C-alpha cells in the first residue's frame, strides 16, 4: 500500500466533518462522536478509469485518468488543522493580530487539498472573506480538538448575511449567556472593573432570599479554591453612605433562581435564571442592554432567555427597589432607561397560551408600577414643577467602576490645591475628609450620564442630572400607556397591588384601574409638548429643569417619541421631514449632529455618544417608531444602511461585530476613536460573542428590510447602488 494512501487512511481516523448540513453549529460540525463522523459523506477518493467492483477498497489502487473531480457533490477540503492554521497565519496575518482583514497585505490566496481527491488535488482559497472564514473555521476546529477536518467549501463562501445570522443564533447568544450558580459562578463573578488590591469572587444576597445565601455559602465551602465571599446585603433603605462602604469589597448582586430537574440524577437542583450580557468587559445583567438583546432573541425564538431576564428584573425591583444599571454592588443606587413593560408584553405575546403566562405578566406589570413610583416619580429624579423625570441617581465620590485615572484631568488641580498626591486626594474626597462642592456637582451629573446609558456625550456633560430628557420621558409615557392598556384588556380593568409591590402611598390590596394611568399618560404628553417639543425646528429637545429652558443639542433620541407613541401624526411628520435629514448618514443614524457636538481636539476629545458614532438602540427604536407611524420606506432605508455597514465590516475584518460604529466611515466603521475604545473586536481567530445589542439589531433589522434588500446585502451592495439598480429594473 502506498504511503499516500496510508496517510489518507490515518487522517480519516482523526477527521471531523458535518454529517450532512454544512451550516450546522460549530459544536455539531466539529464536535460529533467518532462513530457518527462519516455518515453520508462522499467517498474520499478520485475516480478510476477502470470499472471498480463494489468490494474494492482503497488498498486496490487503479490508474487515475485525472485528479479532476467530476462529481456534482459540493466541494470539500481535506485539511490538517494545525499545519494549515500555522501556514495561513504566517502568510496572511501580516499585522500579527490573529485576524485576516483588508488591512493585511498577504497574497490573499492559499492552496488546500480537496477531499474528493484524498488531498492530492489542490484548490485555491482566495480573497479576504474566504481566508478569514478559513481562519475562523480552523480556530473552531482546533478548539474542539480536531487534528484534521473535512471542511465544506460552503462554510467559506457562505452568503455573509446568512453566515452572520447563523453565528448569532448558534454561537453568539450562547457565548453571551450567563447564570449565577455552581456551574460557572467564578466566571460570572469575575469583574474586570474591580480596581481593589485583592479582586475576588463575591456575591451579596438580599435578606429576602435566605435560600440563596445558603446555596452560595455551600458552594463557597465546597470549592474554597474560587475564594467565593458570600455576604448579606443590608436590609432597609440603601443609602449612598452604605454603597460607598462596599466599594472596597465590590461584588455581584444575586438574581432570581429556580429549581430544575437534573436528568442525570433525577433530582431537583437550584440554578440561576440565565441572562444575556452585553459582551466585552461587561459581564453582568444590564438594564437596557437586556431589552435590546431581547428583540433579537425573540426573533430567534429564544423566548426562554428573554423571559428569564424579565423575571430577573422583577427580582431586582422587589429586592433592590429598581432595575439596576447592572447587578454589581456599586450600581445599587443607579438605574438605566426603563423598558420593562414593552419587554414583558413582547414575551407575553409569545407565551400567552402557556400555563403561568398570565401570572408572569401580572408580576411584570406590578414590578413596573413599583419601579415607576419608587424610582422615576420620586425624589431626586422627579422634577416637581413640570412633573417630568430626570436621570438623577444618588451617590458619593468618584464612580468606583471607572479607574480614578479616567478623571486625572479633573482631579489633579484639586490634589495640588490640598497638597496631596493624586491617590491621597481621591481617598480623602471619597471619604469626605475634604469637601469640594464643584466636584460634587460634577459627579452628580456624571452619575446621571451613566444612568442614562449615554455615557458619555457633550449633550449631557455637567448638566445631565438637571435635564428632563426626551428619551426618559418617552419611555415613561410608554410605561403609562402600556400599563393602562394591559390593566384594561388583560386584567379586566382591575389590578390588585399585593404588599410586596407597594411603595410610597400605595397600600396593600389597592386596586389599580386603567383610568388613572391614562390620566398620567395624558398629563405627561402635555408636559412633553409644552417643554420638550420645538415647533420652530420640528423636533424634540431636552429641558433644563434648573434654568427652565430647552437645551439646543440635536440628538437622535428625539425619535424615541415616535417609538413610544407620544408624538402626534403632525409631530411625527415634522420629525421625519425636518429632523431625519440631520441624522441620516451612510451607516444609518448618527447619535447627534456635528454642529451640536462642536469642535473636537486634544483638549476636547470625541465622546462616544456624539457625532460621528451610531449605536444599535438608536437604530432599532427609530425603525420601530417610523413603522408605527406608517413610514415604512424610511425604516427600510435606515435599516439597510445599518445592516450594510455591519455586513461590510464583518466581511472585511474577520467577522467582527462590535459595540458601536463610526457611521460616517464607509471602509472601517468599527475603528472608533473615543474614550472607551470599542468592545467586541478583541478576539483571536474567531469572534464567539459579537456584541449583544448589535447582534440583536442585525436580526431585528433583517425583519424590516424586504427580500430585494436582503439579497443586495448579501453582495455588500451600498444603498445608493442598490437604489439605482432597482430603479433601472423597475422595482422602485
C-alpha angles and dihedrals in degrees: 000000000000121000091240092057090047089052092051093048091049091049091052090060091061102031125118125198139145118277096226115325112078090193099054119130117279094250089056097039096048103019105059122131114266094248092056099047099092103043114127093358119145111250113271099232140084123248121265125224086231125073105253119207117237093250094060119111136197087274088071103069119186129191111280119222091202143350089225115117113232096175118114092220115115116273118263131184130222105218137182099218102207097041095045092046091051093048093045095053094043092051104036109023095076095161091050098229096127091251133098111220141150086270090069117088102205122130090269094224132096127179118223133176121257120236092222090065096040088251095303095108117067130215128189119237104206138189137026095277098052093040093049089048088051089052090050093049093047091049090052093046091051090050089056091051097253116155095184131015141191100223125196114230085219089073090058101046096033116146102269094227090054092044096051092044090050094048092050091051100042103029119010098055091050091047090055098044118108138172130187105235144094093296097072112344091138089060096046094044093053108107121197086190093061105109096175122120093250111037110190143156108280133164131190117210124200117238090243092066106058092154089063092050089054091046095053093041088057091052091049091052095046095044109037091162092074091056093221111186111201115199136178115236113230115263123234128027115000108225133195090246092054094048090049089053089060094054092089089057107030120183149160122286114230119251134198121305134192140187117260129185113245103218091202098054099024089228131118116250132190113245133174116250106252125245137183118244122209095243137238111054092345104097102160141078103278125195113233093016087066093053092050091048090050091062089065095037092056091052087054091048092246089141089146092066096043091048094049091051090054089051090049090053091051088052090052093050092047096048106023100029096240148036099272129230080241134329099271126114094244090059096058093111097039130081133180137226106310117241102147100117095051092044093050093046092051090052092045091055088058096048104028093119094049126097112267095019094119092050090048091055092043091054092047094050091046090051091049091051091052091048091047093055099033099045115016103031097043136072132313094023099044118083102215094202100057099020088231124129134239139196098252115142124178122243147129133240133346114345102263096212089065122068109252087233087070086074097042093120090053101041104039095077089054092048089054091046090058094040091242135130115253092256093047092051094049090052093045093048094047091049093048094244089127124035123216114169091187091059091044089057092046094052092044087063093038091057089047091052090053092048089052090059089231098103108184130018138132085230089070106023114125092352110054098105089058096050128101093204125205091229097056095042092047089054092050091049086054089051091052095048093042092051092046093049094045094049090048101043104029106028101037093253092294126095119173116214112221121212096258091061098046121115137163111348094349111115129204114274091014110155119230120204131190093246095071091050092047088054091050091051092047091050093048092050090052091052092046090051091047100045108019106034118086110199093188094057097032096232145084125264133186118261125228105222092195099048091033094226141104117261116229101225110126109222134177086230085085087082091061086081088067092048090052094043095237094122118089117231089258092051091047090053090052091049092052097043101036109021102036095065089059092059106031114103137154094288100041125266122003116214096239140351122274090234092056093047093052129200119336130201144130093312094038109036128189118279116217097232093052135077126332096028129090128197134202096239092057090052098046096046091048093049091050092046094050092050090048090060096041100261095131095150093054091047092051093047094050092044091050093052092050093046093047091053092051093045093049092051089046091054098042100039109047099272097309120175115175143182098258141357141218094241093194094062116088097190113038108008094160091068100095124184101200137118098272099036114217132303123219101036100085101092136123117233100331137027111235102177113024106191123299105237094035089053088052094046090055094052093040092048092052087062089059104047119077129245095265090053093051091054091048091049089055088060092046091241114175114237096247091052091048091052093050092048095048092047091053089052092047098247094122 
